[in-house]
Amino acid sequence: MFWFTLVPFTVNEWIASPSFVTVIVAPSLTPAHAGSNAKSFIWIEVAGVTESHAGSPPEPEHATAPTASIESTNASTRFRIPPEPTERPLPPTSSGPSAARRAVGYDAGTAMDQALSIPPQPLVHPVDAPRLVARAAAVDAVGLEARAAALATRSIKKAAKLQALDLAIRCMDLTTLEGADTVGKIVAMCAKAVRPDPTDPSVPSVAAVCVYPWLVPTAVAHLGGTSVKVASVAGGFPGGLGPLDARLQEIRDVVAMGAHEVDIVLNRSLFLGGRYAQAYEELLAAREAASGVRLKVILEVGELGSYDRIRQASVLAMAAGADFIKTSTGKIGVSATLPNALCMMEAARDFHRDAGRVVGIKVAGGVRKSKQAIQYLVLVHETLGAAWLTPDLFRIGASSLLNDVLMQLAKERTGRYQSPDYFTVD
């Protein structure tokens, strides 16, 4: 714990008279932060006569152990630096405080059902977006990378591995985003999405196929009556820097064509330039244009530069109403990595705790081997809980991963590795 004594000052209406304050930087050790890599919260203790915003004096400070939880300090004179009076409060949720304060292993029952039922909606006004980003918890990079590396060593064998491979297929977005994509290629890919292994009907279908906008009608026509969804990139993919009206119209077009899901990109030019309100407004407009379908916001983590920026971008996208936050477009050198994905998962976990709304995670770019897919499944289970291990809350975007998973399934069942020639070429 570190203490800093500041000069007298007045904090808007929250402190009625100038007072000396002591800033306490104390780590949060609540169960909800077990395994978290977010750095400590900042609290203030006021020395002198103070007055709360509501007009009532604070209660006397109680003796509190250095490791006491956030909840145990609420009744004392230690409190969070309050928001500016212009901030719009978060809307009430049906999860309740008990569900919002659950530990990492989320219950798959009533609390999760209630959280999933909350419709996507903006949580703050655009004018508050800069402070929303500024108040995002900092990330301990060393701890994050160490935890990701430790979880990557988990070994899964036999029946558990078969279940993990089966889940990886069910959570997969089979993707082709190449300039050479043709109608014939999409038809073949749709057939494979429904029946990945024609010789083994026990292999499940994938979650979705992801294509360029002009190929959406072809995918919709060939996937009708199946469980496989049609996802389309839109909104100026992969750069997201075209005219806003054109990007929004592209989103509306793919929705009108029948796409069930839309993958858009965060405007990194605005975000990295510190124009958070404008970036947030663009996400709100995209959310409105994609009304009625699942919206995935691609952060392009390889361009953000740090884990702090990844967490900030995650918070901004989730607050704007994203159904999923996605790692990458797959069009740059650095795509999904275990630490990057873990950073986003922790942001989604904390967002659910604080706002009561569930947001899914999609990893994409560079996931080619079944071992990588299993590592991401372990990350999800250990960070977000078993309730997130469904196609509704976790996706893996990949083009060549499916064949490797099918080869591993055949090996686990027969004891022999199959040649890649036994499987269709993606």
N, C-alpha and C positions, 0 to 999 in steps of 0.2 A: 504494500500500500504506500502511495506517495502523497505527500501533502504540499500544497502550494498556497501561500498567503497572498492575497491580491489587495489592491488599493480600494478605497471606498468607491462604490458605483451604484447605479440604480438600474434594475432590469425591468424596463417598461412598467406595467401595472402590478407585476408580481411581487415586487419588493417596494413597499411604500416609502421607506426612508433609506438614505444611503447607509450601507452597512459593509463591514469587512466580511469577506467570505473566504471559506477554505474549500478548495477543490479537492475532492477525494477520488482517486482513480482506483477502483476496487474491482477485481475480477468477479464475474457472476458465476456462481457454482450451483445454480439451480439444476434439477434433473433435466430440464428441457435443453440445457446447454452441454450435457454430457457428450464429450467427443467433439464439441464445437471448436472451430479455429477462429471465431470472432474474438477480437481483443476486448479489453475491459470497457465497462460502461463508465461514464463520467457523472458524478453526483456533486452537489454543492451542499455545504453546511453553512448556515447563516449565523454569524455571531452578532448579536444585538437585537434591537426591536425590529420585528418583521411583521408583515401582514400578508395573508394569502390572497389569491385572486378573488376568492369568494367573500373575503372580508373577515373570515374567522382566523384567529391566531393558530399557529401550528401547535400540535400537542407536544408535551415535554419529551425530550429524547430519552429513549430507553437504552439500557446497556445492551449492546449488540456485539456478538462475537465477530472477529474479522472475517470469518467464512460464512456469515449469515446470508441467507438468500435475499433476493430483491424484495420478496413479499414481506419479510420480517422487518424491513426498514421503512415500509410505507407509512407507518404510524409515527415515525420520528420526524425530526426536522430535516432529515436528509431526503431529498426529492430530486427528480430529474429536472434539468433545466427546461422550463415549460415552453411550448410552442408560441410562436408569434400569434397575437390575437387575430390575424387575418386568416389563419389556417382553418380549412374546412375539416371538421372532425370525421373520423372514420364512421361509416354507417354501422348500426348494430348488426350482429350476426346471430344466427340461430345456434351456433356451436356452444356458446356460453363460456364463462371463464374457466370452468373445470376442464372442458375439452381443449380449450386454447392453451392450457398449461400442461398438457400431457407430456410425458417423457417421450423419448425418441420412438419407441415401438408403438405406433399409433394403433388404436383399436379399429378393427375393420367393421365394427358394428355401427351403432347409432351415430356416434360423433362424426365418423367419416361420411356416412350417408348425408348427414345434415350439411357438412362442409361442401360436399359435391353438389348439393342442391342449390347452393348460393350462386346466382347468375353472375357471370363476369360483368364487372362494372368498374368505372374509375373510382379510385379511393381518395384522390386528392384533386384539387383544382390545379390547372396548369401553372398558375402563379406560385404554387407551393412546391413545384417539381424541383427547383434548385435546392431547397432545404431538405426535401426528401432524399436526394442524392447525398447531400453533405452529411446527413445524419446516419447514413448506412454504416453499420459496424465495420471497423477495419479488420483485415484478415492477417492472421499470423502465417506468413508464407512457409516458414520452416516447419511449423506444426502441421499445416495442411499437406505439404508434400510428404512428410513422414507418415502421416495417417494413410494417405493414398497408397504409398509404397507398402505399408504393412498389410492393408486389406488386399492388395494385389497378390500376396503370397498365399492366400487361402486356397486350400486344395479341396476339390470336390470330386468324388469318385462314385463309380457304379450307378446305383439307382438315382442318387441325387444329381449326378451329372446328366443322366438322361432327362430328368425333369427340367434341369437348367437349359439344356439344348432345346427341349420342346418349348419352354417359355421364351427363349430367344427368338424362335421363329414366330410365335404368336405376337411378339412385341416388335416385329420388324416392319419397317417401311421399305419395301423393295423399290429401289430408286434408279431412274435413268435420266440424267440431265446433260445430255451431250448434243452438240450441234448436228450430229449425224442420226439422231433418232428419227425413225420412220413409223408409219402406221403399222407396218408388219411387225416391227420390233415390239411395239406396245401390245399388239394382239398376243404375241408369244409370251411376253412378260406377264400379262394378265392371266393367261392359262397357268403359268408356273406359280403365280401368287396364290391361286385357288388350290392347286394340287402340286406342291413343290416336288414331290416324288411320285410319279404316276404308278410306280410299282409298289408303293406302300401307302395305302389309304389312311393309316394311323397318323401320318405326319400332318400336323394342322396347317391351316391356311395362314398367310401372313396378315398383319393388321391392315396394311394399306399399300397402294402403289403411289409413287410420287413422280409426276411428269411435268413437262412444260405446259403452259396454258392451252396452246392450240391443239394438243393431243388429249385434252380432258374429255371431249365427246367420245373419242374412241375408247378410252378406258371405261367411261360410264356405261357405254353400250355393251361392253364385254364382261362387266362385273355386276350387272344387274341381277338381283336375286341371290347374291352371295353375301358373305359376311365381310368381304374385303372392301375397304373404303378407298375413295379416290382423293388423293391429295395433289395439290398443284402449288408450285412456287408462283409468286406474283409480287406486285408492288415494286417492280424494277430490279428483280433478282439478277445477279448477285450483289450489285453495288448499292442499290436503293437510293440513287442520286438523281433520278430523272425528275421531270416536273411532277409536282405532287398530284395535280388533277389526273394526269395520265396514270400514275401509279395506283390511285384509288379506283379509277375506272377499270383497270386490269383486275383488281380484286373483285369488283362487282361482276365483271364478265365471267370469271371462273366460277363464282357462286351461281350465276344464272345458268351456266353450262351444266351444273349438277355436281360440282366438287363438294365433298363432305368436309374437307380440311384445306386450309390455306396457309402456306409457309411464306412469311414475309421477312424482310431484313430490317434491323434497326439502322437508322441513319447515323452511322458512326461519325460522319463529318460533323454533324451537329453535336453529338454526344461528346466527342473528344475535344471539340472546340468550346465546351462549357455552355452551350446553348440548350440547356436541359428542358426548359419550358417548351421550346419549339419542337424538340425531339419527342417530348411527351405528347404534345398536341398532334403530331403526325401519327403516333401510335393510337391515340384516341380515335382519329379519323379512320384509320385502318380497321380498328375494332368495330366501328359503326358500319363500314363498308362490308365487313365480313359477318354481319349480324346473322345469327342462326346457324353458323358453322363453326367448327373448331379452328381457332387462330393460334398458330405457332410463330413466335418471334425469334428470329435468328440473331444471336448476339455477335457472331463472328469473333470468337474469343481470341483468335490469333492476332487480331489487330488492336485489341484493347490495351495490351501492354502490361497489365498487372492484375493480381487477384482482387485487389481493392476495386479496380475498375470493372471487373467481371461481376462482382457482387453489386456494385452500384447499378450497372446496366440491368442486372436481373431484377432488382427492386423496382426500377423504373418501368420495365416491361410488365411485371406482375401487377403493379399498381394501376397500369393503364387497361387492364382487363385481359391480358394474354391467358389462353388456356394452357399453353406449353411455352417453355423457354428452351431454345435449341442452341447447341454449341456453335455450329459452323455451317457454312454453305458447301464445304468440300472443294472450293475453288481456289484456295490459297494453300501455301506450304504447311502452316500450322493449323491443325483442325482440332478434333476432340482429343483430349488427354485425360488421364485419371484425375490429376489435381484440378484441372479446369472444371471437369464435371462435378467433382466433389464440392468445389466452391459454389456452384450453382445449386446443387442439392441442399447444401446447408442454408442457402438463401431461401429456397422454397420451403424448407422445414420451418425456419423462423417466421416466414411470411404466414404460414398456416397457423402457427402459434399466436401471432400478433393480430392478424386480420381475420382469421377463421375461414379462409378460402384456400382450397386445394389447387395447386398448379402443377402440371405435369412437366417431366424432363424428357428431352430428346437429345441423344448424342448422335452426331453424324460427322463423317469425314475421317477416313483413315481406319475405320473399324472393318477389318477384312478377315480376321481369324476368330474361330469360336472361342478360343481362350480369352481374347479381348472382350467378347460379348459377356462371358461369364464373370469377368472381373467387374464390368459395369453393373451386372445384376447384384453382385456382392455389395458394391458401393451403395446401391439403392436400398437393399435390405438393411444394411447396418446404419444408414443415415436417415432414411425416411420411414423404414418399416415395411413389413410384408404387405400392407394395404396398398403400397405404390407399385407392387409387382403385377400390374395388369396393363393390357394395351391401352386402357383409358388414361393411364398416368405415366407410362414409361414407353418410350420408343427408341429403336436403334435404326437410324437411316443408313442404308448400305446398298451397294450394288453387287459386290462379289462375296459378301459374307454368307449368303444363303447356301451356296455350294459347299463351302467349308463345313458349315454346320451339318449338312446332309451327310458328308463324308464321315464326320465324327459320330453321327448317329449310327451309321452303318457299321462303323468299327466297334462301337460299344455293344451292338447287338450280335454281331457275327464274330468279333475278335480279329477281323482282318480289315486292313485299310483298302478302300476302293480307289480305283483310278479315277481321276477327274473326267475321263472320257465317258464314264457311266452317267454323267449328269449334264444337263443342257448348259450351254454357254450363255451367260447373262449378257 
